[in-house]
Amino acid sequence: MMNLMCMKLMNPRNHSRGFTLIELMIVVVIIGILAMIAFSIYTNEVIKGKRAEGKASLLQAAQIEERYYTANNQYGTLAASNISDFSGDNPSRAAYTITITLTPAAPGPYTGFTLTGTPNFTDTACGALTITNTGVKGQGAGDITTCWH
């Protein structure tokens, strides 16, 4: 009797080889969930990187404006101050478009400015970033600690 049971267990026809369709579907679902989570995290990190690039560009532009003010006793337009979009060799890859609002209104002399960086991508958490000549930072949406820190 024992010998017969051992032979049944050893019989290759009784052992399944491979995976069932249910097992494969469970694995596919798990991989899909992990991929969805990973893609979401990756997208958020890319946005944070672009936001950091925009903040750096705005701070650099503010420094250029301050140097222009030291030399000319007033702030200047982006062209007069020689401020570009800081995108390097490829302007179409700039993360933000920088604009300036000078105060008081024309004809000047301009004693204040607000630099605005408008994202060239979708940033629902922060939107446009701003900085003034007094160093006040702002954003179009969201929490300032999320957007500027």
TIVO-2410 file (N, C-alpha, C; in nm, 3 decimals):
# residues 149
REC num residu      c1      c2      c3 atome chaine
REC   1      M   0.082  -0.119   0.000     N      A
REC   1      M   0.000   0.000   0.000    CA      A
REC   1      M   0.086   0.125   0.000     C      A
REC   2      M   0.187   0.122   0.085     N      A
REC   2      M   0.276   0.237   0.092    CA      A
REC   2      M   0.348   0.257  -0.041     C      A
REC   3      N   0.383   0.147  -0.101     N      A
REC   3      N   0.453   0.155  -0.228    CA      A
REC   3      N   0.363   0.215  -0.335     C      A
REC   4      L   0.238   0.183  -0.335     N      A
REC   4      L   0.144   0.234  -0.432    CA      A
REC   4      L   0.124   0.386  -0.414     C      A
REC   5      M   0.118   0.434  -0.288     N      A
REC   5      M   0.105   0.577  -0.263    CA      A
REC   5      M   0.227   0.654  -0.309     C      A
REC   6      C   0.342   0.598  -0.283     N      A
REC   6      C   0.465   0.664  -0.327    CA      A
REC   6      C   0.469   0.671  -0.478     C      A
REC   7      M   0.423   0.569  -0.544     N      A
REC   7      M   0.424   0.571  -0.690    CA      A
REC   7      M   0.327   0.675  -0.743     C      A
REC   8      K   0.214   0.693  -0.676     N      A
REC   8      K   0.118   0.795  -0.718    CA      A
REC   8      K   0.178   0.934  -0.704     C      A
REC   9      L   0.247   0.958  -0.595     N      A
REC   9      L   0.309   1.088  -0.573    CA      A
REC   9      L   0.423   1.113  -0.671     C      A
REC  10      M   0.491   1.012  -0.711     N      A
REC  10      M   0.605   1.026  -0.799    CA      A
REC  10      M   0.563   1.032  -0.946     C      A
REC  11      N   0.442   0.999  -0.976     N      A
REC  11      N   0.395   0.995  -1.113    CA      A
REC  11      N   0.395   1.137  -1.171     C      A
REC  12      P   0.465   1.162  -1.280     N      A
REC  12      P   0.472   1.296  -1.337    CA      A
REC  12      P   0.338   1.348  -1.388     C      A
REC  13      R   0.243   1.259  -1.415     N      A
REC  13      R   0.114   1.306  -1.463    CA      A
REC  13      R   0.034   1.375  -1.352     C      A
REC  14      N   0.062   1.342  -1.229     N      A
REC  14      N  -0.010   1.401  -1.118    CA      A
REC  14      N   0.045   1.538  -1.077     C      A
REC  15      H   0.164   1.575  -1.117     N      A
REC  15      H   0.225   1.704  -1.080    CA      A
REC  15      H   0.196   1.806  -1.188     C      A
REC  16      S   0.153   1.921  -1.144     N      A
REC  16      S   0.129   2.026  -1.243    CA      A
REC  16      S   0.261   2.094  -1.278     C      A
REC  17      R   0.275   2.130  -1.400     N      A
REC  17      R   0.395   2.199  -1.445    CA      A
REC  17      R   0.351   2.333  -1.502     C      A
REC  18      G   0.404   2.443  -1.445     N      A
REC  18      G   0.367   2.574  -1.493    CA      A
REC  18      G   0.274   2.644  -1.395     C      A
REC  19      F   0.211   2.748  -1.446     N      A
REC  19      F   0.124   2.831  -1.363    CA      A
REC  19      F  -0.016   2.829  -1.418     C      A
REC  20      T  -0.110   2.848  -1.330     N      A
REC  20      T  -0.248   2.858  -1.375    CA      A
REC  20      T  -0.274   3.000  -1.425     C      A
REC  21      L  -0.381   3.017  -1.496     N      A
REC  21      L  -0.418   3.148  -1.548    CA      A
REC  21      L  -0.444   3.245  -1.434     C      A
REC  22      I  -0.504   3.200  -1.328     N      A
REC  22      I  -0.532   3.285  -1.210    CA      A
REC  22      I  -0.401   3.337  -1.151     C      A
REC  23      E  -0.304   3.248  -1.134     N      A
REC  23      E  -0.174   3.290  -1.079    CA      A
REC  23      E  -0.108   3.394  -1.168     C      A
REC  24      L  -0.111   3.374  -1.296     N      A
REC  24      L  -0.053   3.470  -1.389    CA      A
REC  24      L  -0.125   3.605  -1.384     C      A
REC  25      M  -0.256   3.602  -1.374     N      A
REC  25      M  -0.334   3.727  -1.367    CA      A
REC  25      M  -0.303   3.803  -1.238     C      A
REC  26      I  -0.286   3.732  -1.128     N      A
REC  26      I  -0.251   3.798  -1.002    CA      A
REC  26      I  -0.115   3.866  -1.014     C      A
REC  27      V  -0.020   3.799  -1.074     N      A
REC  27      V   0.113   3.858  -1.093    CA      A
REC  27      V   0.105   3.981  -1.182     C      A
REC  28      V   0.028   3.976  -1.290     N      A
REC  28      V   0.012   4.090  -1.379    CA      A
REC  28      V  -0.052   4.208  -1.306     C      A
REC  29      V  -0.152   4.183  -1.225     N      A
REC  29      V  -0.217   4.290  -1.148    CA      A
REC  29      V  -0.118   4.353  -1.050     C      A
REC  30      I  -0.041   4.271  -0.981     N      A
REC  30      I   0.057   4.324  -0.885    CA      A
REC  30      I   0.162   4.409  -0.957     C      A
REC  31      I   0.211   4.362  -1.069     N      A
REC  31      I   0.310   4.438  -1.147    CA      A
REC  31      I   0.248   4.569  -1.194     C      A
REC  32      G   0.122   4.566  -1.237     N      A
REC  32      G   0.055   4.688  -1.281    CA      A
REC  32      G   0.041   4.790  -1.169     C      A
REC  33      I   0.005   4.744  -1.050     N      A
REC  33      I  -0.007   4.836  -0.935    CA      A
REC  33      I   0.128   4.896  -0.901     C      A
REC  34      L   0.232   4.815  -0.897     N      A
REC  34      L   0.367   4.866  -0.868    CA      A
REC  34      L   0.413   4.965  -0.973     C      A
REC  35      A   0.385   4.938  -1.099     N      A
REC  35      A   0.423   5.030  -1.207    CA      A
REC  35      A   0.349   5.161  -1.195     C      A
REC  36      M   0.222   5.157  -1.159     N      A
REC  36      M   0.143   5.279  -1.143    CA      A
REC  36      M   0.199   5.365  -1.029     C      A
REC  37      I   0.233   5.303  -0.919     N      A
REC  37      I   0.291   5.376  -0.806    CA      A
REC  37      I   0.426   5.434  -0.845     C      A
REC  38      A   0.509   5.357  -0.911     N      A
REC  38      A   0.642   5.403  -0.952    CA      A
REC  38      A   0.631   5.519  -1.050     C      A
REC  39      F   0.538   5.513  -1.144     N      A
REC  39      F   0.522   5.621  -1.241    CA      A
REC  39      F   0.477   5.749  -1.174     C      A
REC  40      S   0.387   5.737  -1.077     N      A
REC  40      S   0.340   5.854  -1.004    CA      A
REC  40      S   0.454   5.921  -0.927     C      A
REC  41      I   0.534   5.841  -0.861     N      A
REC  41      I   0.649   5.895  -0.786    CA      A
REC  41      I   0.748   5.959  -0.881     C      A
REC  42      Y   0.775   5.894  -0.994     N      A
REC  42      Y   0.868   5.949  -1.092    CA      A
REC  42      Y   0.819   6.083  -1.146     C      A
REC  43      T   0.691   6.092  -1.178     N      A
REC  43      T   0.635   6.217  -1.230    CA      A
REC  43      T   0.648   6.330  -1.128     C      A
REC  44      N   0.620   6.302  -1.001     N      A
REC  44      N   0.633   6.403  -0.896    CA      A
REC  44      N   0.778   6.449  -0.882     C      A
REC  45      E   0.872   6.358  -0.892     N      A
REC  45      E   1.013   6.396  -0.879    CA      A
REC  45      E   1.059   6.480  -0.998     C      A
REC  46      V   1.009   6.451  -1.117     N      A
REC  46      V   1.043   6.532  -1.235    CA      A
REC  46      V   0.991   6.675  -1.216     C      A
REC  47      I   0.868   6.688  -1.166     N      A
REC  47      I   0.810   6.821  -1.143    CA      A
REC  47      I   0.891   6.896  -1.037     C      A
REC  48      K   0.931   6.827  -0.930     N      A
REC  48      K   1.013   6.892  -0.828    CA      A
REC  48      K   1.146   6.940  -0.886     C      A
REC  49      G   1.205   6.862  -0.974     N      A
REC  49      G   1.330   6.901  -1.038    CA      A
REC  49      G   1.313   7.024  -1.126     C      A
REC  50      K   1.205   7.028  -1.202     N      A
REC  50      K   1.178   7.144  -1.287    CA      A
REC  50      K   1.149   7.267  -1.201     C      A
REC  51      R   1.078   7.247  -1.090     N      A
REC  51      R   1.048   7.358  -1.000    CA      A
REC  51      R   1.178   7.413  -0.940     C      A
REC  52      A   1.270   7.325  -0.904     N      A
REC  52      A   1.398   7.369  -0.851    CA      A
REC  52      A   1.475   7.449  -0.955     C      A
REC  53      E   1.468   7.406  -1.080     N      A
REC  53      E   1.531   7.480  -1.190    CA      A
REC  53      E   1.470   7.619  -1.204     C      A
REC  54      G   1.338   7.628  -1.192     N      A
REC  54      G   1.269   7.756  -1.202    CA      A
REC  54      G   1.306   7.849  -1.088     C      A
REC  55      K   1.314   7.795  -0.965     N      A
REC  55      K   1.353   7.877  -0.850    CA      A
REC  55      K   1.494   7.930  -0.868     C      A
REC  56      A   1.584   7.844  -0.913     N      A
REC  56      A   1.722   7.886  -0.935    CA      A
REC  56      A   1.729   7.995  -1.041     C      A
REC  57      S   1.651   7.981  -1.147     N      A
REC  57      S   1.650   8.082  -1.253    CA      A
REC  57      S   1.597   8.215  -1.203     C      A
REC  58      L   1.491   8.212  -1.121     N      A
REC  58      L   1.436   8.336  -1.066    CA      A
REC  58      L   1.535   8.404  -0.971     C      A
REC  59      L   1.600   8.326  -0.887     N      A
REC  59      L   1.699   8.384  -0.796    CA      A
REC  59      L   1.817   8.442  -0.871     C      A
REC  60      Q   1.860   8.376  -0.977     N      A
REC  60      Q   1.969   8.427  -1.060    CA      A
REC  60      Q   1.927   8.556  -1.130     C      A
REC  61      A   1.805   8.560  -1.181     N      A
REC  61      A   1.755   8.681  -1.246    CA      A
REC  61      A   1.746   8.796  -1.146     C      A
REC  62      A   1.704   8.767  -1.022     N      A
REC  62      A   1.697   8.872  -0.920    CA      A
REC  62      A   1.836   8.926  -0.889     C      A
REC  63      Q   1.936   8.841  -0.886     N      A
REC  63      Q   2.073   8.886  -0.863    CA      A
REC  63      Q   2.121   8.974  -0.977     C      A
REC  64      I   2.088   8.937  -1.099     N      A
REC  64      I   2.126   9.019  -1.215    CA      A
REC  64      I   2.059   9.154  -1.208     C      A
REC  65      E   1.932   9.157  -1.168     N      A
REC  65      E   1.860   9.284  -1.153    CA      A
REC  65      E   1.926   9.371  -1.046     C      A
REC  66      E   1.968   9.312  -0.936     N      A
REC  66      E   2.034   9.389  -0.830    CA      A
REC  66      E   2.167   9.447  -0.878     C      A
REC  67      R   2.242   9.371  -0.957     N      A
REC  67      R   2.367   9.424  -1.014    CA      A
REC  67      R   2.339   9.539  -1.110     C      A
REC  68      Y   2.230   9.524  -1.189     N      A
REC  68      Y   2.191   9.630  -1.282    CA      A
REC  68      Y   2.154   9.755  -1.204     C      A
REC  69      Y   2.083   9.737  -1.092     N      A
REC  69      Y   2.043   9.852  -1.010    CA      A
REC  69      Y   2.166   9.923  -0.953     C      A
REC  70      T   2.265   9.846  -0.909     N      A
REC  70      T   2.388   9.904  -0.854    CA      A
REC  70      T   2.458   9.989  -0.960     C      A
REC  71      A   2.459   9.943  -1.082     N      A
REC  71      A   2.529  10.015  -1.189    CA      A
REC  71      A   2.448  10.132  -1.244     C      A
REC  72      N   2.315  10.125  -1.245     N      A
REC  72      N   2.232  10.224  -1.314    CA      A
REC  72      N   2.136  10.300  -1.222     C      A
REC  73      N   2.134  10.269  -1.095     N      A
REC  73      N   2.047  10.333  -0.998    CA      A
REC  73      N   1.899  10.316  -1.030     C      A
REC  74      Q   1.865  10.213  -1.101     N      A
REC  74      Q   1.728  10.172  -1.127    CA      A
REC  74      Q   1.730  10.031  -1.182     C      A
REC  75      Y   1.617   9.962  -1.171     N      A
REC  75      Y   1.606   9.828  -1.227    CA      A
REC  75      Y   1.576   9.839  -1.375     C      A
REC  76      G   1.609   9.734  -1.449     N      A
REC  76      G   1.590   9.737  -1.594    CA      A
REC  76      G   1.502   9.626  -1.644     C      A
REC  77      T   1.466   9.637  -1.769     N      A
REC  77      T   1.388   9.532  -1.835    CA      A
REC  77      T   1.475   9.407  -1.848     C      A
REC  78      L   1.413   9.298  -1.886     N      A
REC  78      L   1.491   9.175  -1.905    CA      A
REC  78      L   1.598   9.193  -2.010     C      A
REC  79      A   1.564   9.262  -2.118     N      A
REC  79      A   1.661   9.284  -2.225    CA      A
REC  79      A   1.773   9.377  -2.178     C      A
REC  80      A   1.738   9.485  -2.108     N      A
REC  80      A   1.839   9.580  -2.061    CA      A
REC  80      A   1.931   9.514  -1.959     C      A
REC  81      S   1.876   9.429  -1.875     N      A
REC  81      S   1.956   9.362  -1.772    CA      A
REC  81      S   2.028   9.238  -1.826     C      A
REC  82      N   1.999   9.202  -1.951     N      A
REC  82      N   2.058   9.086  -2.017    CA      A
REC  82      N   2.020   8.955  -1.945     C      A
REC  83      I   1.893   8.945  -1.909     N      A
REC  83      I   1.843   8.822  -1.847    CA      A
REC  83      I   1.782   8.735  -1.955     C      A
REC  84      S   1.828   8.611  -1.961     N      A
REC  84      S   1.773   8.517  -2.058    CA      A
REC  84      S   1.685   8.417  -1.985     C      A
REC  85      D   1.647   8.312  -2.053     N      A
REC  85      D   1.561   8.211  -1.990    CA      A
REC  85      D   1.642   8.103  -1.919     C      A
REC  86      F   1.775   8.113  -1.916     N      A
REC  86      F   1.862   8.021  -1.844    CA      A
REC  86      F   1.846   7.876  -1.887     C      A
REC  87      S   1.813   7.855  -2.012     N      A
REC  87      S   1.789   7.718  -2.059    CA      A
REC  87      S   1.912   7.659  -2.127     C      A
REC  88      G   2.022   7.732  -2.131     N      A
REC  88      G   2.142   7.680  -2.194    CA      A
REC  88      G   2.132   7.686  -2.345     C      A
REC  89      D   2.170   7.576  -2.409     N      A
REC  89      D   2.177   7.573  -2.555    CA      A
REC  89      D   2.041   7.564  -2.622     C      A
REC  90      N   1.940   7.517  -2.552     N      A
REC  90      N   1.811   7.491  -2.614    CA      A
REC  90      N   1.700   7.567  -2.541     C      A
REC  91      P   1.664   7.689  -2.589     N      A
REC  91      P   1.561   7.767  -2.522    CA      A
REC  91      P   1.425   7.699  -2.515     C      A
REC  92      S   1.396   7.606  -2.604     N      A
REC  92      S   1.267   7.539  -2.602    CA      A
REC  92      S   1.256   7.442  -2.484     C      A
REC  93      R   1.368   7.413  -2.418     N      A
REC  93      R   1.367   7.321  -2.304    CA      A
REC  93      R   1.359   7.392  -2.170     C      A
REC  94      A   1.344   7.523  -2.170     N      A
REC  94      A   1.336   7.597  -2.044    CA      A
REC  94      A   1.215   7.551  -1.965     C      A
REC  95      A   1.234   7.527  -1.836     N      A
REC  95      A   1.124   7.482  -1.751    CA      A
REC  95      A   1.027   7.596  -1.723     C      A
REC  96      Y   1.076   7.719  -1.716     N      A
REC  96      Y   0.994   7.835  -1.684    CA      A
REC  96      Y   1.022   7.948  -1.783     C      A
REC  97      T   0.921   8.028  -1.808     N      A
REC  97      T   0.935   8.151  -1.884    CA      A
REC  97      T   0.935   8.266  -1.784     C      A
REC  98      I   1.040   8.347  -1.787     N      A
REC  98      I   1.055   8.454  -1.688    CA      A
REC  98      I   1.009   8.586  -1.749     C      A
REC  99      T   0.925   8.656  -1.672     N      A
REC  99      T   0.882   8.791  -1.710    CA      A
REC  99      T   0.908   8.883  -1.592     C      A
REC 100      I   0.911   9.015  -1.620     N      A
REC 100      I   0.937   9.112  -1.515    CA      A
REC 100      I   0.832   9.221  -1.519     C      A
REC 101      T   0.791   9.267  -1.402     N      A
REC 101      T   0.704   9.382  -1.389    CA      A
REC 101      T   0.781   9.486  -1.309     C      A
REC 102      L   0.805   9.601  -1.371     N      A
REC 102      L   0.881   9.706  -1.304    CA      A
REC 102      L   0.786   9.806  -1.239     C      A
REC 103      T   0.827   9.861  -1.124     N      A
REC 103      T   0.746   9.962  -1.055    CA      A
REC 103      T   0.833  10.082  -1.023     C      A
REC 104      P   0.783  10.200  -1.022     N      A
REC 104      P   0.650  10.237  -1.069    CA      A
REC 104      P   0.640  10.221  -1.219     C      A
REC 105      A   0.520  10.242  -1.272     N      A
REC 105      A   0.498  10.223  -1.416    CA      A
REC 105      A   0.586  10.317  -1.497     C      A
REC 106      A   0.596  10.290  -1.627     N      A
REC 106      A   0.680  10.369  -1.719    CA      A
REC 106      A   0.649  10.517  -1.705     C      A
REC 107      P   0.738  10.608  -1.720     N      A
REC 107      P   0.869  10.591  -1.780    CA      A
REC 107      P   0.980  10.562  -1.680     C      A
REC 108      G   0.958  10.549  -1.554     N      A
REC 108      G   1.065  10.518  -1.459    CA      A
REC 108      G   1.108  10.643  -1.386     C      A
REC 109      P   1.213  10.648  -1.310     N      A
REC 109      P   1.305  10.537  -1.285    CA      A
REC 109      P   1.238  10.424  -1.207     C      A
REC 110      Y   1.280  10.305  -1.237     N      A
REC 110      Y   1.218  10.186  -1.178    CA      A
REC 110      Y   1.287  10.153  -1.046     C      A
REC 111      T   1.212  10.157  -0.939     N      A
REC 111      T   1.268  10.133  -0.806    CA      A
REC 111      T   1.227   9.999  -0.748     C      A
REC 112      G   1.152   9.922  -0.821     N      A
REC 112      G   1.110   9.790  -0.775    CA      A
REC 112      G   1.080   9.698  -0.891     C      A
REC 113      F   1.078   9.569  -0.863     N      A
REC 113      F   1.043   9.473  -0.967    CA      A
REC 113      F   0.977   9.351  -0.904     C      A
REC 114      T   0.904   9.280  -0.986     N      A
REC 114      T   0.852   9.148  -0.953    CA      A
REC 114      T   0.885   9.056  -1.070     C      A
REC 115      L   0.964   8.956  -1.043     N      A
REC 115      L   0.995   8.855  -1.144    CA      A
REC 115      L   0.895   8.741  -1.131     C      A
REC 116      T   0.842   8.697  -1.244     N      A
REC 116      T   0.745   8.588  -1.245    CA      A
REC 116      T   0.797   8.476  -1.335     C      A
REC 117      G   0.799   8.357  -1.282     N      A
REC 117      G   0.837   8.239  -1.359    CA      A
REC 117      G   0.712   8.156  -1.384     C      A
REC 118      T   0.670   8.153  -1.509     N      A
REC 118      T   0.552   8.075  -1.547    CA      A
REC 118      T   0.598   7.939  -1.598     C      A
REC 119      P   0.550   7.830  -1.538     N      A
REC 119      P   0.598   7.698  -1.579    CA      A
REC 119      P   0.555   7.662  -1.721     C      A
REC 120      N   0.646   7.600  -1.793     N      A
REC 120      N   0.617   7.550  -1.927    CA      A
REC 120      N   0.575   7.403  -1.921     C      A
REC 121      F   0.518   7.364  -1.810     N      A
REC 121      F   0.468   7.230  -1.786    CA      A
REC 121      F   0.351   7.244  -1.688     C      A
REC 122      T   0.279   7.139  -1.664     N      A
REC 122      T   0.165   7.145  -1.573    CA      A
REC 122      T   0.214   7.128  -1.429     C      A
REC 123      D   0.195   7.233  -1.350     N      A
REC 123      D   0.232   7.228  -1.209    CA      A
REC 123      D   0.113   7.276  -1.127     C      A
REC 124      T   0.023   7.185  -1.098     N      A
REC 124      T  -0.098   7.222  -1.024    CA      A
REC 124      T  -0.068   7.252  -0.878     C      A
REC 125      A   0.044   7.203  -0.825     N      A
REC 125      A   0.077   7.224  -0.685    CA      A
REC 125      A   0.122   7.368  -0.657     C      A
REC 126      C   0.190   7.431  -0.752     N      A
REC 126      C   0.246   7.564  -0.727    CA      A
REC 126      C   0.207   7.669  -0.831     C      A
REC 127      G   0.202   7.634  -0.955     N      A
REC 127      G   0.175   7.734  -1.059    CA      A
REC 127      G   0.294   7.824  -1.079     C      A
REC 128      A   0.268   7.951  -1.108     N      A
REC 128      A   0.375   8.047  -1.134    CA      A
REC 128      A   0.443   8.086  -1.003     C      A
REC 129      L   0.576   8.101  -1.009     N      A
REC 129      L   0.655   8.144  -0.894    CA      A
REC 129      L   0.693   8.290  -0.913     C      A
REC 130      T   0.696   8.367  -0.803     N      A
REC 130      T   0.734   8.508  -0.811    CA      A
REC 130      T   0.835   8.541  -0.703     C      A
REC 131      I   0.913   8.646  -0.731     N      A
REC 131      I   1.004   8.703  -0.632    CA      A
REC 131      I   1.014   8.852  -0.659     C      A
REC 132      T   1.018   8.932  -0.554     N      A
REC 132      T   1.025   9.077  -0.569    CA      A
REC 132      T   1.165   9.126  -0.536     C      A
REC 133      N   1.186   9.256  -0.558     N      A
REC 133      N   1.316   9.314  -0.527    CA      A
REC 133      N   1.344   9.314  -0.377     C      A
REC 134      T   1.243   9.302  -0.294     N      A
REC 134      T   1.263   9.295  -0.149    CA      A
REC 134      T   1.280   9.151  -0.101     C      A
REC 135      G   1.277   9.055  -0.192     N      A
REC 135      G   1.298   8.914  -0.157    CA      A
REC 135      G   1.173   8.839  -0.119     C      A
REC 136      V   1.056   8.901  -0.135     N      A
REC 136      V   0.930   8.834  -0.103    CA      A
REC 136      V   0.901   8.731  -0.213     C      A
REC 137      K   0.881   8.608  -0.169     N      A
REC 137      K   0.855   8.499  -0.264    CA      A
REC 137      K   0.707   8.464  -0.260     C      A
REC 138      G   0.656   8.425  -0.375     N      A
REC 138      G   0.516   8.387  -0.384    CA      A
REC 138      G   0.496   8.281  -0.489     C      A
REC 139      Q   0.375   8.231  -0.497     N      A
REC 139      Q   0.340   8.129  -0.595    CA      A
REC 139      Q   0.193   8.143  -0.629     C      A
REC 140      G   0.156   8.089  -0.742     N      A
REC 140      G   0.018   8.099  -0.788    CA      A
REC 140      G  -0.078   8.013  -0.709     C      A
REC 141      A  -0.032   7.900  -0.660     N      A
REC 141      A  -0.119   7.807  -0.586    CA      A
REC 141      A  -0.032   7.732  -0.487     C      A
REC 142      G  -0.095   7.662  -0.398     N      A
REC 142      G  -0.022   7.575  -0.307    CA      A
REC 142      G   0.040   7.647  -0.189     C      A
REC 143      D   0.114   7.570  -0.112     N      A
REC 143      D   0.178   7.618   0.009    CA      A
REC 143      D   0.318   7.668  -0.025     C      A
REC 144      I   0.356   7.783   0.030     N      A
REC 144      I   0.486   7.842  -0.002    CA      A
REC 144      I   0.601   7.751   0.043     C      A
REC 145      T   0.582   7.675   0.150     N      A
REC 145      T   0.689   7.586   0.193    CA      A
REC 145      T   0.708   7.472   0.094     C      A
REC 146      T   0.601   7.430   0.029     N      A
REC 146      T   0.614   7.326  -0.073    CA      A
REC 146      T   0.678   7.381  -0.199     C      A
REC 147      C   0.644   7.504  -0.234     N      A
REC 147      C   0.688   7.559  -0.361    CA      A
REC 147      C   0.828   7.620  -0.358     C      A
REC 148      W   0.868   7.678  -0.247     N      A
REC 148      W   0.996   7.749  -0.241    CA      A
REC 148      W   1.100   7.680  -0.155     C      A
REC 149      H   1.067   7.570  -0.089     N      A
REC 149      H   1.168   7.506  -0.003    CA      A
REC 149      H   1.198   7.367  -0.050     C      A
***
